[in-house]
Amino acid sequence: MSSSFNRRFALVRVAGATAALACGLLFSGSALAADMPQYSIKTSMGEIVVELDQEKAPKTVANFAAYAKSGAYNGTIFHRVIEGFMIQGGGMNEKFEGRKTLKPIKNESNNGLSNQPYTISMAREDNPDSATSQWFINVADNSGIDFPFVGGSGYTVFGKVVKGQETVDKIKAVVVDDVRGMQNVPVVPIKITSVTLLKGDKLVK
């Protein structure tokens, strides 16, 4: 085998290894991005972008993604707003009609994430494993509802707002009243027009 052939073969091997390394880095980066998907929540008061922590709350993120993909959140409202606490949506339309929900999910509140301002968490009933489609965005330090809270389970944080904090601030300050036996309902409905997964150059850096 000639020395020139050996040199060419070595170069091919180095180039192949470099390409493989680059490919590995690309896949690694994609995997990291996939662990933190971003969703655009477009509302009648502006856009909110949330980044979800798939590593620490995999079941909760998958649940949110399923509702978003099906369009279940489109046309819903923020039906509960408590300034100094949170803004809640994802469950009903302007007529206060509920949407068909998926099976309740396992509580993942023991994941190290805290209910801090601009984090997104799952709403639920007294049963820790009762969360379905509804979620809320914290507008204050609500670490008092973190794991273990009451009965050994808290409210599951599964992401944070990375864009549109000013929209959250506008929503938390709206006038609310009691409507049809429900408290803290915005007098002027705040509509959620769409919830969509962001990709490529749409992602918030």
Solvent accessible surface area in square Angstrom, and as a share of the most:
residue,aa,sasa,rsa
1,M,179,0.80
2,S,64,0.41
3,S,73,0.47
4,S,45,0.29
5,F,87,0.36
6,N,70,0.36
7,R,148,0.54
8,R,136,0.50
9,F,107,0.45
10,A,49,0.38
11,L,124,0.61
12,V,101,0.58
13,R,159,0.58
14,V,95,0.55
15,A,61,0.47
16,G,40,0.39
17,A,64,0.50
18,T,81,0.47
19,A,62,0.48
20,A,65,0.50
21,L,118,0.59
22,A,47,0.36
23,C,56,0.34
24,G,38,0.36
25,L,117,0.58
26,L,130,0.65
27,F,143,0.60
28,S,56,0.36
29,G,37,0.35
30,S,66,0.43
31,A,56,0.43
32,L,120,0.60
33,A,59,0.46
34,A,54,0.42
35,D,49,0.26
36,M,69,0.31
37,P,20,0.13
38,Q,9,0.04
39,Y,13,0.05
40,S,1,0.01
41,I,0,0.00
42,K,100,0.43
43,T,14,0.08
44,S,66,0.43
45,M,55,0.24
46,G,29,0.28
47,E,52,0.23
48,I,0,0.00
49,V,2,0.01
50,V,0,0.00
51,E,31,0.14
52,L,0,0.00
53,D,19,0.10
54,Q,64,0.28
55,E,134,0.60
56,K,92,0.39
57,A,0,0.00
58,P,63,0.40
59,K,112,0.47
60,T,1,0.01
61,V,2,0.01
62,A,60,0.46
63,N,10,0.05
64,F,0,0.00
65,A,29,0.22
66,A,43,0.34
67,Y,6,0.02
68,A,9,0.07
69,K,188,0.80
70,S,85,0.55
71,G,24,0.23
72,A,23,0.18
73,Y,2,0.01
74,N,61,0.31
75,G,40,0.38
76,T,0,0.00
77,I,5,0.03
78,F,1,0.00
79,H,8,0.03
80,R,89,0.33
81,V,2,0.01
82,I,43,0.22
83,E,115,0.51
84,G,52,0.50
85,F,59,0.25
86,M,2,0.01
87,I,0,0.00
88,Q,16,0.07
89,G,0,0.00
90,G,2,0.02
91,G,6,0.06
92,M,27,0.12
93,N,30,0.15
94,E,80,0.36
95,K,135,0.57
96,F,47,0.20
97,E,91,0.41
98,G,59,0.57
99,R,79,0.29
100,K,193,0.82
101,T,62,0.36
102,L,92,0.46
103,K,173,0.73
104,P,67,0.42
105,I,26,0.13
106,K,124,0.53
107,N,27,0.14
108,E,26,0.11
109,S,7,0.05
110,N,108,0.56
111,N,27,0.14
112,G,75,0.72
113,L,45,0.22
114,S,35,0.23
115,N,0,0.00
116,Q,66,0.29
117,P,57,0.36
118,Y,60,0.23
119,T,18,0.11
120,I,0,0.00
121,S,0,0.00
122,M,5,0.02
123,A,13,0.10
124,R,39,0.14
125,E,130,0.58
126,D,142,0.73
127,N,86,0.44
128,P,44,0.28
129,D,52,0.27
130,S,19,0.13
131,A,6,0.05
132,T,30,0.18
133,S,6,0.04
134,Q,46,0.20
135,W,0,0.00
136,F,8,0.03
137,I,0,0.00
138,N,0,0.00
139,V,16,0.09
140,A,27,0.21
141,D,92,0.48
142,N,16,0.08
143,S,51,0.33
144,G,61,0.59
145,I,24,0.12
146,D,26,0.13
147,F,85,0.36
148,P,79,0.49
149,F,89,0.37
150,V,112,0.64
151,G,79,0.76
152,G,36,0.35
153,S,19,0.13
154,G,0,0.00
155,Y,47,0.18
156,T,6,0.04
157,V,4,0.02
158,F,0,0.00
159,G,7,0.07
160,K,97,0.41
161,V,7,0.04
162,V,38,0.22
163,K,100,0.43
164,G,4,0.03
165,Q,63,0.28
166,E,113,0.51
167,T,5,0.03
168,V,0,0.00
169,D,50,0.26
170,K,101,0.43
171,I,0,0.00
172,K,49,0.21
173,A,64,0.50
174,V,38,0.22
175,V,114,0.65
176,V,52,0.30
177,D,83,0.43
178,D,92,0.48
179,V,44,0.25
180,R,179,0.65
181,G,81,0.78
182,M,51,0.23
183,Q,123,0.55
184,N,40,0.21
185,V,4,0.02
186,P,7,0.04
187,V,84,0.48
188,V,114,0.66
189,P,55,0.35
190,I,3,0.01
191,K,88,0.37
192,I,0,0.00
193,T,78,0.45
194,S,25,0.16
195,V,4,0.02
196,T,66,0.39
197,L,81,0.40
198,L,27,0.13
199,K,144,0.61
200,G,51,0.49
201,D,130,0.67
202,K,141,0.60
203,L,52,0.26
204,V,40,0.23
205,K,202,0.85
